[in-house]
Amino acid sequence: MAIFQNQATITFGGVTRASNITVGEIVDAVGIVKTATPDTYAQGGRITYVVNIQNTGGTPLTGLTVTDDLGSYETDGDTTEKITAIPLTYVDGSARLFTDGVEGPAPQVTAGTALTFEGIDVPANGVTTLVYLADVNEYAPLGEGGQIENTAAVTGTGVTGEVSDTAVVTAEQAADLSIVKSVNPTVVTENSLVTYTFEVQNTGAATTEEDGVVIHDTFSPVLTDLTVTLNGVTLTPDQYVYDETTGEFATADGVLSIPGASYTQDPATGVWTVDPGTATLTVSGII
């Protein structure tokens, strides 16, 4: 976008007089809007990016190039210790190109530390839409405040100045639980003690009351004389429900609270690692 102005003069009988100054504005004919779905991410997730390139001019644009920085950022630390991390990986073969809503040939794609799409045409007074997928890799910032700022820019004949747009996605801030069950001993004599252990891991944020975390199980054969512990602390009978007829077991609402994971970035490699929050529930009884 640029402002222009000019002024005329008129000469008569040896006299020169100036006109008023006219002011105008040149508006860019090309615009770009980039969006991301979903707007949150977890390590190993996949994001769909949509780049709309609009040509408001009366002349078709051909052979344009779109570049994408794949969320490139510098890690924290002193200048000598900083490295450039690329948190997104392009999904090969995922690029699609639509002109005024009609799919056409896919663009030429070059993927590396940056992503390049070539051979893009935009009709006069039309819109070309570029759609592609990217996977969230081990360089993506995790935890509270984590985000990926991903910028796409369009260049080529008929495009003036910097024409770019940035889509921002943020790291998920929700619990992400998994559970592993084991039994000890695995070979047991009748009327002997057996212990079931439930290891819960949380690779996300700490659970809250609203999450309503409950462990359910049905013991077969049925157990008697139950003892239940959570992280080594014995639970009272009001903290769980057990039916000695059916073997159905469940922890009571609000008993389980799973701490959140912690996240660290290796300053030498830029790789993020997850240290899960954990909780251990044991149920012992006579079989």
C-alpha positions, 0 to 999 in steps of 0.5 A: 500500500502506497500514498501518491500525490501530485500538483499541476501548474498553469502558466499565463501572461508570464504568471504561474499558478499552482493547483491544489495537491491531489492525494491518492492511495495504491492498494495492494491487489494481492492479499493472504489469509492463513488459518489453522485447524485445530487451534491447539496441539499436542506432540505428535498431533496433526494440523491442517493449514489453509492459505487463501490468496486473493487477487482484487486486481483485473489481471491474472497472476501466474507462477506465484510462490508461497513460502512457509517457515514451518513455525521456525523459532530460536530457542532460549539461552545466550546468543552463542547457545541459541539454535533454530528449531522447526516444530512442524513437519510437512506431510508429504503429498498433502498439498491441494490447490483450489481456484475459486473453489474448484480443485486443480493440479497440486503445486510443486512442493519443496520441503526442508527447513522451510516449505515452498509451493511453486506454480500457483496462479490466481485469476483476476478478481479471484481466490486461490486456496492452498491446503496442506497438513503438518505434523507437530514434532518433538521441537514444538514448545509444550506446557503453559505458554507454548505456541507455534507461530507459522507464517506464510508469504506469497511472492512473484510477478504482480505482488508488491511488498511483503504479503504474508499472514501468520497462524498461531496455535497453542499447546493443549492445556488439558489432562491426557491420561493412560492406565496400565493394569498388572496383577501380582502374583500371576499364579495364585492359590485359592483363598490367597491374597492377590494385588491389582496395581493400576499405574496412571500416567498424565502427559498433559495438565493436572486433572481438576474436579471437573475432569471427574477421574474415576477408575472402574473395574470388575474383578473376576473372580470376585475379591473379598476383604479389600484393601485399597491404597492410592500412592501408598496411602490406604483409602477408607471405604467411603472413598471407593465403591465395591460390590462383593457379589458382582466384583464391580469396583470404582473409586469415588468421585474426587478421590483421584487427582493426577498431577500434570506433566513437566516439560523440558527442552534440551538446549543443545538439540531443541528437543522437548521431552515429557515427564508424566505426572503419575498416580498408583492405585492398588486393590488387594483382596482374597481370591 
